[in-house]
Amino acid sequence: MSRDRYVDFLRAWAISLVVLGHWLITALVREPGGEIRAPELLATVPWTQWLTLGFQIMPLFFLAGGHAAGGSWARARAAGGTAAGWVGARALRLLLPAAVYSGLVLSAVGICSAVGVDPNTLELVGWAMAMQFWFLPVYLLLSALTPPLHAAHRRWGLLVPVAMGAVALVADTLVVTVHTPYVGLLDYVLVWGVAYQLGFCWRDGLLTERRPLPAALAAGGGLAFTALITLGPFPVSLILVTGQTPSNTDPPSAAMLAWAVAQVGLCLLAAPAVRRLLDRERVWRAVRPVGGASMTLYLWHMLPVLIVAAAFYLTGLAPEPTLGSAAWWGLRLPWLLVLGVVLTGVVRALRPLERGLSLLYERTRPDADFSRSSGSSLSWLPWLGLAASVTALTRFATRGFAPDGRFPVLPSLGLLLGTTLLTARRRTTTDRDTGEPKEALREAA
């Protein structure tokens, strides 16, 4: 089956905007004593919260992920694969680079802690290097739920994301009105799951067989979002702002759900024109490397910030105009360019590591028929590994790699355990036997 270039483009586009958005709002200030702090631009300069409408593009990443996962699971299922094998392989595709990244960062945290680095500085750096991790546990959970979600999709089609959205609205109403935060945890799976489930529908033509539907999604989602931020209690910011209640991201709100629906509609409307562009080989050659390096870019894009901070801010070489002033905005362009150059060097330096991880994945990913070939006594291994990994990644996402300036022992052990359990089973079948074509293995998670 030929790959849809537009789906790869969406993944590349989403990752690029996430990277640029994080860099754009990152502000550094050198204190008189030499310490570096990072004031929150969205809170200090409130009008910048409107910029998040352009940079909160993660609904499209979940949409593309659902599209890819639906096809991958359908192929594995048709070839006789099991849910345990498929989920294990899919999870491992994410966890191997995330575990290596975490291991390297945690090693640096341990060394810095041992030599007496200031705990506040260490905590800030640990948070910066883990700020993107919120995505990983949510995506892993949706990957684990793909077999039942796809079964529901085959039976009820568009009714499934509609039902998920309705339950998400009920949960969000409880969060806003009676302040039940634990109920809001459901919305991490439900709101992002709507975009993921719409990816199934898109792949099977349910979103494009009726021509007015994409426009209805875009207009309806956009109008609902406008009403919720003007007449309702929700802020405009689609990125977490400290002290802002309610938030659109923690947990994902009704306004975020509306924005996700609008983005899906706009994505479908833009598809024909963008596909014509992507048919040009020169354009495709520019897009393809970004999509292929999406996980690397996502994990490592804050390292250049630390490198530039050490080179220019700790040394006092960087000019520091008032945050949000015209001069400060004028310096954003060279800031982004320098970070882009550094990230390019980081990605190139990581290529041998990426090749090694690809080989390790091919040797250790669970077979699609894992639970049948290994016996029922081992069929729980992928699920246990996934549970341990999701728990550890959630901890990193919420508290960083150095909470209170200390090494996080338990989450580190949890991630090690989860990754080990998922890599414990060596492959014994060919790509054809697993129902997971080599081309599908190159899909970014």
ZALUM-885562 format. One record per residue (C-alpha): residue number from 1; x, y, z. Coordinates in nm, 2 decimals. Layout:
BEGIN
NODE    n    east   north      up
NODE  NUM       X       Y       Z
...
***
This chain:
BEGIN
NODE    n    east   north      up
NODE    1    0.00    0.00    0.00
NODE    2    0.14    0.34   -0.10
NODE    3    0.19    0.59    0.18
NODE    4   -0.02    0.91    0.19
NODE    5    0.22    1.20    0.16
NODE    6   -0.03    1.43    0.31
NODE    7   -0.04    1.23    0.63
NODE    8    0.34    1.25    0.65
NODE    9    0.32    1.62    0.58
NODE   10    0.08    1.67    0.87
NODE   11    0.32    1.50    1.10
NODE   12    0.61    1.71    0.98
NODE   13    0.40    2.03    0.99
NODE   14    0.28    1.96    1.35
NODE   15    0.63    1.88    1.48
NODE   16    0.78    2.19    1.31
NODE   17    0.52    2.42    1.47
NODE   18    0.56    2.26    1.81
NODE   19    0.94    2.32    1.80
NODE   20    0.90    2.68    1.67
NODE   21    0.63    2.75    1.93
NODE   22    0.83    2.63    2.22
NODE   23    1.13    2.83    2.10
NODE   24    0.93    3.14    2.04
NODE   25    0.78    3.16    2.39
NODE   26    1.10    3.06    2.57
NODE   27    1.25    3.37    2.74
NODE   28    1.57    3.37    2.94
NODE   29    1.69    3.62    3.18
NODE   30    2.03    3.64    3.36
NODE   31    2.01    3.75    3.72
NODE   32    2.28    3.97    3.87
NODE   33    2.41    3.67    4.06
NODE   34    2.46    3.48    3.74
NODE   35    2.15    3.25    3.77
NODE   36    1.93    3.19    3.47
NODE   37    1.56    3.21    3.50
NODE   38    1.28    3.16    3.24
NODE   39    0.99    3.40    3.28
NODE   40    0.66    3.29    3.14
NODE   41    0.59    3.50    2.83
NODE   42    0.22    3.40    2.80
NODE   43    0.16    3.52    3.16
NODE   44    0.38    3.83    3.15
NODE   45    0.26    3.95    2.81
NODE   46   -0.10    3.83    2.79
NODE   47   -0.18    3.92    2.43
NODE   48    0.07    3.65    2.32
NODE   49   -0.18    3.39    2.43
NODE   50   -0.35    3.45    2.09
NODE   51   -0.04    3.32    1.92
NODE   52   -0.12    2.97    2.06
NODE   53   -0.41    2.95    1.81
NODE   54   -0.15    2.90    1.54
NODE   55    0.10    2.69    1.73
NODE   56   -0.13    2.44    1.91
NODE   57   -0.13    2.20    1.63
NODE   58   -0.12    1.87    1.82
NODE   59   -0.48    1.77    1.71
NODE   60   -0.33    1.72    1.36
NODE   61   -0.06    1.49    1.51
NODE   62   -0.33    1.27    1.67
NODE   63   -0.53    1.28    1.35
NODE   64   -0.23    1.16    1.15
NODE   65   -0.15    0.91    1.41
NODE   66   -0.50    0.76    1.40
NODE   67   -0.49    0.74    1.02
NODE   68   -0.15    0.56    1.04
NODE   69   -0.25    0.33    1.33
NODE   70   -0.58    0.23    1.17
NODE   71   -0.40    0.11    0.86
NODE   72   -0.13   -0.06    1.05
NODE   73   -0.37   -0.25    1.29
NODE   74   -0.60   -0.34    1.00
NODE   75   -0.30   -0.50    0.82
NODE   76   -0.18   -0.68    1.13
NODE   77   -0.53   -0.81    1.21
NODE   78   -0.58   -0.93    0.85
NODE   79   -0.25   -1.13    0.88
NODE   80   -0.37   -1.30    1.20
NODE   81   -0.18   -1.07    1.45
NODE   82   -0.28   -1.02    1.81
NODE   83   -0.35   -0.70    2.00
NODE   84   -0.06   -0.77    2.24
NODE   85    0.20   -0.81    1.97
NODE   86    0.08   -0.51    1.77
NODE   87    0.05   -0.28    2.08
NODE   88    0.39   -0.39    2.20
NODE   89    0.56   -0.32    1.87
NODE   90    0.38    0.01    1.84
NODE   91    0.47    0.12    2.19
NODE   92    0.83    0.01    2.15
NODE   93    0.86    0.23    1.84
NODE   94    0.80    0.53    2.07
NODE   95    0.97    0.40    2.39
NODE   96    1.31    0.32    2.25
NODE   97    1.41    0.67    2.15
NODE   98    1.22    0.82    2.46
NODE   99    1.41    0.58    2.69
NODE  100    1.75    0.66    2.54
NODE  101    1.67    1.03    2.56
NODE  102    1.56    1.00    2.92
NODE  103    1.86    0.79    3.01
NODE  104    2.10    1.05    2.88
NODE  105    1.92    1.34    3.05
NODE  106    1.89    1.15    3.37
NODE  107    2.26    1.06    3.36
NODE  108    2.34    1.43    3.33
NODE  109    2.10    1.51    3.62
NODE  110    2.27    1.25    3.84
NODE  111    2.62    1.39    3.76
NODE  112    2.51    1.75    3.82
NODE  113    2.34    1.66    4.14
NODE  114    2.65    1.47    4.26
NODE  115    2.88    1.77    4.19
NODE  116    2.65    2.01    4.37
NODE  117    2.47    2.20    4.10
NODE  118    2.22    2.45    4.24
NODE  119    1.89    2.25    4.29
NODE  120    1.67    2.53    4.15
NODE  121    1.88    2.54    3.83
NODE  122    1.87    2.17    3.80
NODE  123    1.49    2.16    3.85
NODE  124    1.45    2.43    3.58
NODE  125    1.67    2.24    3.33
NODE  126    1.50    1.91    3.42
NODE  127    1.16    2.07    3.35
NODE  128    1.27    2.22    3.02
NODE  129    1.39    1.88    2.90
NODE  130    1.07    1.71    2.99
NODE  131    0.81    1.97    2.90
NODE  132    0.72    1.78    2.58
NODE  133    0.66    1.45    2.75
NODE  134    0.29    1.51    2.82
NODE  135    0.22    1.38    2.47
NODE  136    0.39    1.04    2.51
NODE  137    0.17    0.87    2.78
NODE  138   -0.15    1.00    2.61
NODE  139   -0.04    0.86    2.27
NODE  140    0.07    0.53    2.42
NODE  141   -0.26    0.49    2.59
NODE  142   -0.45    0.56    2.26
NODE  143   -0.22    0.31    2.08
NODE  144   -0.30    0.05    2.35
NODE  145   -0.67    0.12    2.30
NODE  146   -0.65    0.10    1.92
NODE  147   -0.78   -0.25    1.88
NODE  148   -1.11   -0.19    2.07
NODE  149   -1.14    0.17    1.93
NODE  150   -1.09    0.04    1.57
NODE  151   -1.35   -0.24    1.64
NODE  152   -1.60    0.02    1.75
NODE  153   -1.51    0.23    1.44
NODE  154   -1.58   -0.06    1.21
NODE  155   -1.92   -0.11    1.37
NODE  156   -2.04    0.25    1.44
NODE  157   -1.82    0.48    1.23
NODE  158   -1.86    0.85    1.30
NODE  159   -2.08    0.78    1.60
NODE  160   -1.78    0.68    1.80
NODE  161   -1.59    1.02    1.80
NODE  162   -1.93    1.19    1.86
NODE  163   -1.99    0.98    2.17
NODE  164   -1.64    1.04    2.29
NODE  165   -1.68    1.41    2.25
NODE  166   -2.01    1.41    2.44
NODE  167   -1.86    1.22    2.73
NODE  168   -1.56    1.46    2.72
NODE  169   -1.80    1.76    2.75
NODE  170   -1.97    1.60    3.05
NODE  171   -1.64    1.54    3.22
NODE  172   -1.52    1.90    3.15
NODE  173   -1.85    2.04    3.28
NODE  174   -1.78    1.85    3.61
NODE  175   -1.43    1.99    3.62
NODE  176   -1.54    2.35    3.57
NODE  177   -1.85    2.35    3.78
NODE  178   -1.79    2.12    4.08
NODE  179   -1.41    2.10    4.05
NODE  180   -1.35    1.73    4.02
NODE  181   -1.00    1.72    3.88
NODE  182   -0.96    1.35    3.87
NODE  183   -1.26    1.32    3.64
NODE  184   -1.08    1.56    3.41
NODE  185   -0.81    1.30    3.36
NODE  186   -1.05    1.12    3.13
NODE  187   -1.04    1.42    2.89
NODE  188   -0.67    1.35    2.81
NODE  189   -0.78    1.03    2.64
NODE  190   -1.13    1.15    2.52
NODE  191   -1.04    1.49    2.37
NODE  192   -0.72    1.38    2.20
NODE  193   -0.90    1.05    2.13
NODE  194   -1.16    1.23    1.92
NODE  195   -0.89    1.35    1.68
NODE  196   -0.73    1.00    1.69
NODE  197   -1.06    0.83    1.61
NODE  198   -1.13    1.08    1.33
NODE  199   -0.81    0.96    1.18
NODE  200   -0.97    0.62    1.14
NODE  201   -1.28    0.78    0.98
NODE  202   -1.06    0.99    0.75
NODE  203   -0.86    0.68    0.63
NODE  204   -1.19    0.49    0.55
NODE  205   -1.34    0.79    0.37
NODE  206   -1.61    0.87    0.62
NODE  207   -1.50    1.23    0.65
NODE  208   -1.47    1.29    0.27
NODE  209   -1.76    1.10    0.12
NODE  210   -1.99    1.39    0.21
NODE  211   -1.85    1.70    0.06
NODE  212   -2.00    1.95    0.31
NODE  213   -1.87    1.76    0.61
NODE  214   -1.52    1.91    0.62
NODE  215   -1.65    2.26    0.60
NODE  216   -1.91    2.18    0.86
NODE  217   -1.64    2.06    1.10
NODE  218   -1.43    2.37    1.04
NODE  219   -1.71    2.61    1.08
NODE  220   -1.88    2.43    1.37
NODE  221   -1.56    2.38    1.56
NODE  222   -1.45    2.74    1.50
NODE  223   -1.79    2.89    1.61
NODE  224   -1.80    2.67    1.92
NODE  225   -1.45    2.77    2.02
NODE  226   -1.53    3.14    1.97
NODE  227   -1.84    3.10    2.19
NODE  228   -1.66    2.91    2.46
NODE  229   -1.38    3.17    2.50
NODE  230   -1.61    3.48    2.47
NODE  231   -1.94    3.37    2.64
NODE  232   -1.80    3.07    2.83
NODE  233   -1.54    3.05    3.11
NODE  234   -1.24    2.94    2.89
NODE  235   -0.93    3.14    2.81
NODE  236   -0.80    3.19    2.46
NODE  237   -0.46    3.03    2.54
NODE  238   -0.43    2.67    2.40
NODE  239   -0.11    2.63    2.61
NODE  240   -0.10    2.60    2.98
NODE  241   -0.05    2.94    3.16
NODE  242    0.04    2.93    3.53
NODE  243   -0.25    3.03    3.75
NODE  244   -0.50    3.04    3.47
NODE  245   -0.83    2.86    3.57
NODE  246   -0.98    2.68    3.39
NODE  247   -0.71    2.57    3.16
NODE  248   -0.76    2.45    2.80
NODE  249   -0.49    2.19    2.83
NODE  250   -0.48    2.07    3.19
NODE  251   -0.70    1.89    3.14
NODE  252   -0.80    1.94    2.77
NODE  253   -1.12    2.15    2.78
NODE  254   -1.44    2.18    2.57
NODE  255   -1.27    2.47    2.40
NODE  256   -0.97    2.25    2.30
NODE  257   -1.22    1.99    2.17
NODE  258   -1.38    2.25    1.96
NODE  259   -1.04    2.37    1.83
NODE  260   -0.94    2.01    1.74
NODE  261   -1.26    1.96    1.54
NODE  262   -1.21    2.29    1.36
NODE  263   -0.85    2.19    1.28
NODE  264   -0.96    1.85    1.14
NODE  265   -1.21    2.03    0.91
NODE  266   -0.95    2.28    0.79
NODE  267   -0.70    1.99    0.73
NODE  268   -0.95    1.81    0.51
NODE  269   -1.04    2.13    0.32
NODE  270   -0.67    2.19    0.25
NODE  271   -0.59    1.84    0.15
NODE  272   -0.64    1.86   -0.23
NODE  273   -0.43    2.17   -0.27
NODE  274   -0.15    2.04   -0.04
NODE  275   -0.15    1.70   -0.21
NODE  276   -0.09    1.87   -0.55
NODE  277    0.21    2.05   -0.40
NODE  278    0.34    1.73   -0.24
NODE  279    0.33    1.55   -0.58
NODE  280    0.61    1.78   -0.68
NODE  281    0.93    1.59   -0.60
NODE  282    1.12    1.90   -0.50
NODE  283    0.86    1.98   -0.24
NODE  284    0.84    1.62   -0.12
NODE  285    1.22    1.60   -0.08
NODE  286    1.20    1.90    0.15
NODE  287    0.91    1.76    0.36
NODE  288    1.02    1.39    0.39
NODE  289    1.33    1.43    0.61
NODE  290    1.13    1.63    0.87
NODE  291    0.87    1.36    0.89
NODE  292    1.14    1.09    0.92
NODE  293    1.31    1.28    1.20
NODE  294    0.99    1.38    1.38
NODE  295    1.06    1.18    1.70
NODE  296    1.42    1.31    1.72
NODE  297    1.31    1.67    1.67
NODE  298    1.03    1.63    1.92
NODE  299    1.25    1.48    2.19
NODE  300    1.56    1.69    2.15
NODE  301    1.44    2.03    2.05
NODE  302    1.49    2.20    2.39
NODE  303    1.86    2.09    2.41
NODE  304    1.96    2.38    2.18
NODE  305    1.80    2.62    2.42
NODE  306    2.03    2.49    2.70
NODE  307    2.33    2.51    2.47
NODE  308    2.26    2.87    2.37
NODE  309    2.18    2.97    2.73
NODE  310    2.52    2.84    2.84
NODE  311    2.70    3.00    2.55
NODE  312    2.54    3.34    2.55
NODE  313    2.34    3.40    2.87
NODE  314    2.57    3.25    3.14
NODE  315    2.86    3.44    2.98
NODE  316    2.66    3.76    2.97
NODE  317    2.70    3.80    2.59
NODE  318    2.33    3.79    2.51
NODE  319    2.15    4.13    2.49
NODE  320    1.85    4.13    2.73
NODE  321    1.59    4.39    2.63
NODE  322    1.26    4.41    2.83
NODE  323    1.05    4.10    2.79
NODE  324    0.78    4.17    2.52
NODE  325    0.94    4.50    2.40
NODE  326    0.99    4.58    2.03
NODE  327    1.36    4.51    2.08
NODE  328    1.29    4.18    2.24
NODE  329    1.07    4.07    1.95
NODE  330    1.33    4.19    1.70
NODE  331    1.58    3.95    1.86
NODE  332    1.34    3.66    1.82
NODE  333    1.45    3.60    1.46
NODE  334    1.82    3.56    1.53
NODE  335    1.72    3.36    1.84
NODE  336    1.52    3.11    1.62
NODE  337    1.79    3.10    1.36
NODE  338    2.07    3.02    1.61
NODE  339    1.85    2.75    1.77
NODE  340    1.77    2.60    1.42
NODE  341    2.14    2.58    1.34
NODE  342    2.22    2.41    1.67
NODE  343    1.93    2.17    1.63
NODE  344    2.05    2.07    1.28
NODE  345    2.39    1.99    1.43
NODE  346    2.22    1.78    1.71
NODE  347    2.01    1.59    1.47
NODE  348    2.31    1.51    1.25
NODE  349    2.51    1.40    1.55
NODE  350    2.23    1.17    1.65
NODE  351    2.21    0.98    1.32
NODE  352    2.43    0.69    1.43
NODE  353    2.21    0.66    1.74
NODE  354    1.90    0.65    1.53
NODE  355    2.04    0.38    1.31
NODE  356    2.13    0.18    1.62
NODE  357    1.78    0.22    1.76
NODE  358    1.63    0.11    1.43
NODE  359    1.83   -0.21    1.44
NODE  360    1.75   -0.27    1.80
NODE  361    1.38   -0.22    1.73
NODE  362    1.39   -0.47    1.45
NODE  363    1.56   -0.73    1.67
NODE  364    1.35   -0.68    1.98
NODE  365    1.00   -0.57    1.89
NODE  366    0.72   -0.81    1.99
NODE  367    0.59   -1.04    1.72
NODE  368    0.24   -0.96    1.60
NODE  369    0.14   -1.31    1.70
NODE  370    0.33   -1.27    2.03
NODE  371    0.06   -1.40    2.27
NODE  372   -0.01   -1.70    2.06
NODE  373    0.35   -1.80    1.99
NODE  374    0.47   -1.74    2.34
NODE  375    0.19   -1.89    2.54
NODE  376   -0.06   -1.73    2.76
NODE  377    0.18   -1.71    3.05
NODE  378    0.38   -1.44    2.87
NODE  379    0.10   -1.26    2.69
NODE  380    0.08   -1.00    2.97
NODE  381    0.44   -0.88    2.92
NODE  382    0.37   -0.60    2.66
NODE  383    0.08   -0.47    2.88
NODE  384    0.29   -0.46    3.20
NODE  385    0.57   -0.29    3.01
NODE  386    0.33   -0.04    2.87
NODE  387    0.18    0.03    3.21
NODE  388    0.51    0.09    3.38
NODE  389    0.63    0.31    3.10
NODE  390    0.32    0.52    3.09
NODE  391    0.33    0.57    3.46
NODE  392    0.70    0.68    3.45
NODE  393    0.65    0.91    3.15
NODE  394    0.35    1.08    3.32
NODE  395    0.57    1.15    3.62
NODE  396    0.84    1.30    3.41
NODE  397    0.58    1.51    3.22
NODE  398    0.42    1.65    3.54
NODE  399    0.74    1.70    3.75
NODE  400    1.03    1.70    3.51
NODE  401    1.36    1.51    3.52
NODE  402    1.48    1.68    3.85
NODE  403    1.18    1.75    4.08
NODE  404    1.30    1.97    4.37
NODE  405    1.64    1.94    4.22
NODE  406    1.67    1.57    4.29
NODE  407    1.72    1.26    4.09
NODE  408    1.38    1.09    4.03
NODE  409    1.46    0.73    4.13
NODE  410    1.12    0.56    4.11
NODE  411    1.02    0.70    3.77
NODE  412    1.36    0.61    3.63
NODE  413    1.33    0.25    3.74
NODE  414    0.97    0.24    3.61
NODE  415    1.08    0.35    3.26
NODE  416    1.37    0.10    3.27
NODE  417    1.14   -0.18    3.37
NODE  418    0.88   -0.09    3.10
NODE  419    1.13   -0.07    2.82
NODE  420    1.30   -0.39    2.93
NODE  421    0.98   -0.58    2.93
NODE  422    0.89   -0.46    2.58
NODE  423    1.24   -0.55    2.45
NODE  424    1.27   -0.88    2.62
NODE  425    1.11   -1.08    2.34
NODE  426    1.32   -1.12    2.03
NODE  427    1.15   -1.13    1.69
NODE  428    1.13   -1.48    1.54
NODE  429    0.92   -1.40    1.24
NODE  430    0.97   -1.20    0.92
NODE  431    0.81   -0.87    0.84
NODE  432    0.56   -1.05    0.62
NODE  433    0.46   -1.29    0.89
NODE  434    0.39   -1.01    1.14
NODE  435    0.15   -0.83    0.91
NODE  436    0.36   -0.51    0.97
NODE  437    0.52   -0.42    0.64
NODE  438    0.87   -0.26    0.66
NODE  439    0.72    0.06    0.52
NODE  440    0.47    0.08    0.80
NODE  441    0.76    0.04    1.06
NODE  442    0.90    0.37    0.94
NODE  443    0.58    0.55    1.04
NODE  444    0.66    0.79    1.32
NODE  445    0.46    0.73    1.63
***
